[in-house]
Amino acid sequence: MTAAQNVAVLGSTGSIGVSTLDVIARHPQKLRAWALAANRSVAAMAAQCLRFQPRYAVMMDADAAAELEVLLAGNCDTRVLAGAEGLQQVATHEAVDAVMASVVGAAGLPSTLAAARAGKRILLANKESLVMAGHLLMAAVRDAGALLLPIDSEHNAIFQCLPVDAEGRSGLAGVSKVLLTASGGPFRQWTASAIAAATPDQACAHPNWSMGRKISVDSATLMNKGLELIEACWLFDLAPEQVDIVVHPESIVHSMVQYTDGSVLAQLGNPDMRTPIAYGLGWPLRMESGVAPLDLVALSKLHFEAPDEGRFPCLRLAREAIAAGGTAMAACNAANEVAVEAFLCGGIGFTDIPRVIEATLEQVAVVEPTSLAVVEAADSEARQVAAAQLARLRAGSLESLER
């Protein structure tokens, strides 16, 4: 019998991590949660350790790691590690077969890049790694012979719909464009004035998906779709003009691939992240995910529309970052993270998020991302500039976003 695949779940207490562990639990003969990692959710991590008995548990916060160690003492043999060094240790460990890269935001880049350089099978749910350092990550995957499998539902759908050659490799033969679907978020039908008054709780109330608060806000602003556009370009070697954004409020068609003969292939399924996770864990085979099959008769209708970049300017800002190239995409991501955090804390309004991002992009220097250090420096600079823009905004001196 084939040995179980050892999986390191980076971001195990988040929504993707919890869904990954659910799939792993369904296949104890095939999958093992060998290492878990989180930021500072001690109680949730302790419960996961007691259930899955991983070899390692990593807490990014040192105090949280110390607390976890006390909770686990005498209850399980899991070894507790702390900080970025511990995260990279489990991501590159020789015993690890697959790495679920689902740490939220820029914090996930170093460990994802380390896993690529170690030649791991990477299940990529951290789109920021490609947004910030796409050239570096794809080069590392190629040079080390790593396997990069997309877990974002849209990119996983594209991957499933792309043509495959005689040796099982995906390519772009006969492909004219990719249609990246977006739910439109909770404010899809709101007026501009209503959107301007939106609260954090309203922004996080996604109509279809259960996600963390940061990515929920990104979905509401459509920045998530802008980041996914960048991700798609790197993953599938596409030019930005080969990717169209299509709003699909039901979130049943997860994305489509259009071919030169007029055919369009789509991947459909209920909006549950366990489907792409199971596909990534089992690829090239498929495994049971726990997701109910799609009932098209009950569903009855599917709707599609163009995105409104007037009410949702973050999508335009992401496209402008792609056009600027270099570290502009890392700066866009950093400014977005700073602005979203400020919004979630009640410090700024919803429509201030794109204002901060645009003002930041106008000020930061754009250079070629030749190394991780260069990318991290660009990220740091953009965060400082964005923080300054927040201060200007609160002082009433940041100009309105107008086009």
Phi and psi in degrees as a GROMACS rama.xvg file:
@    title "Ramachandran Plot"
@    xaxis  label "Phi"
@    yaxis  label "Psi"
@TYPE xy
-65.5626  137.04  THR-2
-65.5938  150.94  ALA-3
-64.5865  145.331  ALA-4
-76.9486  124.167  GLN-5
-81.9551  121.371  ASN-6
-114.946  130.739  VAL-7
-98.7694  117.694  ALA-8
-101.853  101.652  VAL-9
-91.0912  113.206  LEU-10
96.2636  41.067  GLY-11
-69.9744  -23.4503  SER-12
-90.9697  -5.4767  THR-13
-80.9319  178.625  GLY-14
-63.3658  -40.8217  SER-15
-67.4758  -42.5731  ILE-16
-61.3892  -43.9876  GLY-17
-63.3531  -41.65  VAL-18
-65.78  -36.9207  SER-19
-63.0247  -44.4046  THR-20
-66.02  -31.5154  LEU-21
-63.6951  -43.2642  ASP-22
-66.6343  -43.3472  VAL-23
-58.1033  -42.7655  ILE-24
-63.0455  -24.6975  ALA-25
-78.6187  -12.1036  ARG-26
-134.38  61.4065  HIS-27
-62.7924  -22.5413  PRO-28
-82.6468  -17.7886  GLN-29
-110.284  -27.965  LYS-30
-132.095  142.629  LEU-31
-134.996  131.078  ARG-32
-77.6832  89.8881  ALA-33
-80.1186  -31.264  TRP-34
-146.492  142.834  ALA-35
-125.054  149.135  LEU-36
-146.014  141.505  ALA-37
-151.045  177.618  ALA-38
-85.5087  -73.634  ASN-39
-144.993  16.2339  ARG-40
-82.2789  81.2049  SER-41
-65.479  -49.1969  VAL-42
-60.1044  -44.6996  ALA-43
-64.6627  -41.2614  ALA-44
-65.6565  -41.3525  MET-45
-59.7195  -43.0222  ALA-46
-63.5183  -40.6918  ALA-47
-65.5692  -40.6433  GLN-48
-63.8695  -42.1831  CYS-49
-65.7792  -32.824  LEU-50
-80.5328  -45.1089  ARG-51
-99.6134  -12.9044  PHE-52
50.3353  54.3054  GLN-53
-69.644  159.654  PRO-54
-69.1571  -38.8671  ARG-55
-131.877  148.997  TYR-56
-131.817  131.428  ALA-57
-116.846  130.704  VAL-58
-115.523  125.103  MET-59
-63.6632  -34.2574  MET-60
-84.9964  123.681  ASP-61
-62.5335  -40.4302  ALA-62
-64.7523  -38.2701  ASP-63
-65.1126  -38.4128  ALA-64
-61.6409  -43.2531  ALA-65
-63.7454  -41.568  ALA-66
-64.7801  -41.4698  GLU-67
-63.0612  -41.4196  LEU-68
-58.7698  -40.1003  GLU-69
-65.8971  -43.1613  VAL-70
-64.6049  -35.2049  LEU-71
-86.6799  -16.9941  LEU-72
-55.3146  122.784  ALA-73
82.0787  -5.56347  GLY-74
-107.306  -28.5935  ASN-75
-157.69  165.64  CYS-76
-94.1439  11.62  ASP-77
-61.9211  132.087  THR-78
-90.5904  131.319  ARG-79
-97.288  130.436  VAL-80
-119.11  163.146  LEU-81
-132.593  148.557  ALA-82
78.4388  -178.312  GLY-83
-61.6258  -33.4705  ALA-84
-64.3783  -42.2035  GLU-85
-65.0368  -38.4648  GLY-86
-62.0968  -45.6271  LEU-87
-69.4391  -31.3499  GLN-88
-61.4849  -45.7671  GLN-89
-75.4761  -30.3612  VAL-90
-67.5451  -25.3016  ALA-91
-112.296  -0.521783  THR-92
-58.595  138.982  HIS-93
-62.3964  -23.4814  GLU-94
-79.9926  -14.4338  ALA-95
-83.0986  127.953  VAL-96
-92.6151  -40.6404  ASP-97
-135.998  144.897  ALA-98
-120.804  117.387  VAL-99
-84.5694  107.476  MET-100
-93.7648  89.7879  ALA-101
-127.691  22.5318  SER-102
-66.5419  134.267  VAL-103
-75.9835  133.4  VAL-104
78.2317  -162.844  GLY-105
-61.0189  -24.5558  ALA-106
-60.9673  -19.9869  ALA-107
-84.8444  -10.3387  GLY-108
-63.653  -52.3523  LEU-109
-57.5418  -43.4798  PRO-110
-70.6899  -35.8935  SER-111
-65.2314  -43.6811  THR-112
-64.9434  -39.3504  LEU-113
-63.5897  -41.0069  ALA-114
-63.4116  -39.474  ALA-115
-62.9899  -45.0925  ALA-116
-66.1589  -22.532  ARG-117
-88.3042  2.31788  ALA-118
74.4582  27.9398  GLY-119
-80.6339  164.11  LYS-120
-81.9971  113.15  ARG-121
-108.981  122.249  ILE-122
-96.3206  102.111  LEU-123
-89.4095  106.919  LEU-124
-112.058  -1.04636  ALA-125
-101.294  87.1062  ASN-126
-63.2147  -25.7204  LYS-127
-60.8983  -26.6478  GLU-128
-60.0935  -42.2768  SER-129
-78.7663  -35.4288  LEU-130
-61.0595  -43.8313  VAL-131
-79.8054  -40.5348  MET-132
-142.464  50.1198  ALA-133
-57.5904  -44.3447  GLY-134
-62.2899  -44.6847  HIS-135
-65.697  -43.7992  LEU-136
-68.1761  -45.0481  LEU-137
-66.4777  -34.7566  MET-138
-66.2088  -40.3811  ALA-139
-65.1589  -40.9251  ALA-140
-60.5476  -45.5463  VAL-141
-66.5405  -47.0286  ARG-142
-69.0759  -34.2419  ASP-143
-94.6611  -4.79482  ALA-144
70.9812  28.2074  GLY-145
-74.0797  166.501  ALA-146
-118.389  120.582  LEU-147
-109.227  114.418  LEU-148
-115.375  123.797  LEU-149
-74.595  135.933  PRO-150
-109.515  -26.6644  ILE-151
-47.2844  134.047  ASP-152
-57.2356  -36.6229  SER-153
-67.8443  -45.4431  GLU-154
-74.6602  -32.1949  HIS-155
-63.4576  -39.4733  ASN-156
-63.7828  -44.2605  ALA-157
-60.1645  -45.5218  ILE-158
-56.6776  -40.7784  PHE-159
-70.6117  -25.2775  GLN-160
-96.7674  -8.64437  CYS-161
-72.551  153.545  LEU-162
-68.6477  150.956  PRO-163
-123.102  133.394  VAL-164
-81.8451  -176.078  ASP-165
-64.0201  -20.3428  ALA-166
-100.014  10.6659  GLU-167
83.6402  13.3236  GLY-168
-97.5746  135.161  ARG-169
-75.1522  151.315  SER-170
-154.592  -163.522  GLY-171
-118.94  18.4649  LEU-172
-59.4248  119.37  ALA-173
80.9319  1.8482  GLY-174
-86.6298  131.709  VAL-175
-99.9853  -38.6325  SER-176
-163.455  168.914  LYS-177
-113.988  138.271  VAL-178
-109.315  104.849  LEU-179
-91.5069  115.776  LEU-180
-85.511  150.527  THR-181
-134.707  139.316  ALA-182
-69.1279  -26.233  SER-183
92.6114  -12.1376  GLY-184
71.3626  -177.123  GLY-185
-71.8573  -15.9394  PRO-186
-106.736  17.1447  PHE-187
-53.8424  -38.5256  ARG-188
-106.403  9.52361  GLN-189
-80.3466  151.409  TRP-190
-75.1809  162.933  THR-191
-59.7198  -39.055  ALA-192
-68.9344  -36.3336  SER-193
-68.613  -39.8952  ALA-194
-61.5846  -39.4219  ILE-195
-61.6939  -26.2964  ALA-196
-98.8797  7.91129  ALA-197
-64.3231  143.67  ALA-198
-97.2487  162.889  THR-199
-56.2083  -41.6881  PRO-200
-64.1514  -37.7793  ASP-201
-67.6509  -39.0215  GLN-202
-66.9817  -29.415  ALA-203
-88.5002  -3.88925  CYS-204
-87.6262  71.0362  ALA-205
-66.9053  136.819  HIS-206
-70.5408  -21.9977  PRO-207
-123.318  -36.6683  ASN-208
-109.151  148.603  TRP-209
-101.799  108.562  SER-210
-136.639  169.747  MET-211
-67.3285  165.718  GLY-212
-67.5035  -38.4704  ARG-213
-63.9398  -50.0887  LYS-214
-69.5812  -27.1298  ILE-215
-65.605  -41.7233  SER-216
-65.3456  -41.284  VAL-217
-59.1959  -37.236  ASP-218
-67.3161  -37.5629  SER-219
-68.0079  -34.4715  ALA-220
-86.3402  -12.3538  THR-221
72.9704  6.17911  LEU-222
-63.2261  -33.3762  MET-223
-56.943  -37.805  ASN-224
-72.8805  -33.5508  LYS-225
-63.7084  -42.9047  GLY-226
-64.9116  -37.7255  LEU-227
-69.4238  -30.5874  GLU-228
-61.6053  -46.5197  LEU-229
-61.3153  -44.5969  ILE-230
-59.1263  -43.06  GLU-231
-62.5912  -39.1957  ALA-232
-60.7632  -42.8734  CYS-233
-72.2402  -44.7523  TRP-234
-63.1574  -41.2674  LEU-235
-114.119  11.3564  PHE-236
55.8832  51.287  ASP-237
-106.779  148.591  LEU-238
-81.4129  148.873  ALA-239
-53.154  -34.9493  PRO-240
-71.8307  -9.25974  GLU-241
-88.32  1.0219  GLN-242
-119.09  117.44  VAL-243
-104.884  141.029  ASP-244
-97.0391  127.857  ILE-245
-125.405  121.959  VAL-246
-78.2941  126.646  VAL-247
-135.83  93.0075  HIS-248
-63.1412  -22.4054  PRO-249
-77.3081  -19.336  GLU-250
55.594  40.4193  SER-251
-101.561  -43.3093  ILE-252
-85.7651  113.371  VAL-253
-86.1162  -20.3459  HIS-254
172.102  170.191  SER-255
-139.637  156.556  MET-256
-123.019  124.475  VAL-257
-99.7337  134.78  GLN-258
-107.963  162.006  TYR-259
-66.1602  -19.6527  THR-260
-87.7032  4.11013  ASP-261
96.477  -7.13321  GLY-262
-74.2034  147.776  SER-263
-129.764  120.1  VAL-264
-100.442  135.273  LEU-265
-128.81  150.649  ALA-266
-109.485  124.673  GLN-267
-115.647  152.797  LEU-268
175.723  161.824  GLY-269
-62.3455  149.14  ASN-270
-74.1291  83.1868  PRO-271
-143.781  121.307  ASP-272
-67.7784  -11.6654  MET-273
-65.5629  -24.3765  ARG-274
-65.1035  -57.0357  THR-275
-65.3694  -30.2061  PRO-276
-65.0346  -46.6154  ILE-277
-63.588  -36.8645  ALA-278
-62.9714  -42.742  TYR-279
-67.593  -41.4868  GLY-280
-68.1112  -33.0808  LEU-281
-96.2829  -15.126  GLY-282
-50.7697  136.633  TRP-283
-86.4805  1.42446  PRO-284
-92.8637  169.18  LEU-285
-110.523  149.812  ARG-286
-135.642  158.247  MET-287
-63.3011  135.835  GLU-288
-112.268  -15.8802  SER-289
92.1518  -0.153606  GLY-290
-89.3296  134.338  VAL-291
-65.3343  143.891  ALA-292
-65.7513  153.891  PRO-293
-76.501  131.827  LEU-294
-105.865  93.8338  ASP-295
-67.6166  -31.3794  LEU-296
-66.8718  -43.5438  VAL-297
-67.2981  -35.9353  ALA-298
-66.143  -45.9567  LEU-299
73.6414  -53.6175  SER-300
-134.29  147.258  LYS-301
-126.532  141.842  LEU-302
-123.553  148.391  HIS-303
-140.15  143.831  PHE-304
-155.135  164.755  GLU-305
-80.1965  148.295  ALA-306
-72.1512  150.771  PRO-307
-102.424  97.6347  ASP-308
-76.3153  -8.00079  GLU-309
-72.0978  -48.1199  GLY-310
-79.3676  -22.721  ARG-311
-127.68  74.6064  PHE-312
-70.7124  -10.3164  PRO-313
-61.7306  -31.7807  CYS-314
-64.2999  -41.7676  LEU-315
-63.246  -41.7097  ARG-316
-62.8932  -37.9174  LEU-317
-64.6891  -41.2638  ALA-318
-63.2989  -39.845  ARG-319
-65.055  -35.0663  GLU-320
-66.2194  -39.7877  ALA-321
-61.4356  -45.2637  ILE-322
-63.7124  -35.2654  ALA-323
-70.5025  -29.9738  ALA-324
71.6258  -166.893  GLY-325
54.0749  -135.14  GLY-326
-86.1155  5.91619  THR-327
-60.5199  -35.3856  ALA-328
-69.4335  -37.8495  MET-329
-65.3986  -38.549  ALA-330
-66.5634  -40.8788  ALA-331
-60.6818  -45.817  CYS-332
-62.9625  -43.4415  ASN-333
-63.7706  -46.1298  ALA-334
-62.4482  -38.2312  ALA-335
-63.7943  -44.2871  ASN-336
-60.7768  -42.8092  GLU-337
-64.083  -45.885  VAL-338
-67.0343  -41.5639  ALA-339
-64.7796  -42.0525  VAL-340
-60.3914  -42.1244  GLU-341
-64.2217  -39.5154  ALA-342
-64.4193  -45.313  PHE-343
-64.1456  -28.0672  LEU-344
-86.1981  -0.498913  CYS-345
83.4977  12.5512  GLY-346
-82.9176  -24.4954  GLY-347
-140.775  168.566  ILE-348
-85.9345  167.984  GLY-349
-60.9478  -44.6148  PHE-350
-77.8974  -3.84861  THR-351
-77.4448  -18.92  ASP-352
-58.0879  -54.6069  ILE-353
-65.9415  -27.7938  PRO-354
-63.8587  -43.2985  ARG-355
-65.2998  -42.7363  VAL-356
-62.7213  -47.8842  ILE-357
-63.5058  -43.7255  GLU-358
-62.8811  -35.4449  ALA-359
-67.9527  -46.718  THR-360
-62.5812  -28.2442  LEU-361
-72.5015  -18.0192  GLU-362
-108.824  -26.9998  GLN-363
-76.6758  150.437  VAL-364
-79.9202  143.084  ALA-365
-110.497  123.276  VAL-366
-130.072  170.58  VAL-367
-76.1307  131.089  GLU-368
-81.3105  74.8863  PRO-369
-79.8336  -13.8724  THR-370
-155.862  167.162  SER-371
-61.5315  -37.6548  LEU-372
-61.4877  -40.4577  ALA-373
-65.0551  -43.254  VAL-374
-63.2319  -44.7692  VAL-375
-65.4682  -35.1234  GLU-376
-66.1471  -41.4889  ALA-377
-64.5137  -40.2664  ALA-378
-61.3418  -45.8019  ASP-379
-63.6505  -44.3048  SER-380
-61.1794  -44.007  GLU-381
-64.4845  -36.5145  ALA-382
-66.3216  -38.9171  ARG-383
-65.923  -43.0491  GLN-384
-65.1592  -42.3361  VAL-385
-62.6415  -39.4938  ALA-386
-62.2223  -38.7721  ALA-387
-65.9803  -37.0537  ALA-388
-66.385  -35.673  GLN-389
-61.758  -42.1605  LEU-390
-63.5598  -41.3921  ALA-391
-64.1929  -40.4917  ARG-392
-61.2459  -45.063  LEU-393
-68.3193  -25.6675  ARG-394
-86.4336  -4.58616  ALA-395
81.2626  19.3495  GLY-396
-110.838  5.81805  SER-397
-92.3427  124.141  LEU-398
-66.0202  152.896  GLU-399
-66.4513  151.766  SER-400
-83.6711  113.677  LEU-401
-134.984  141.835  GLU-402
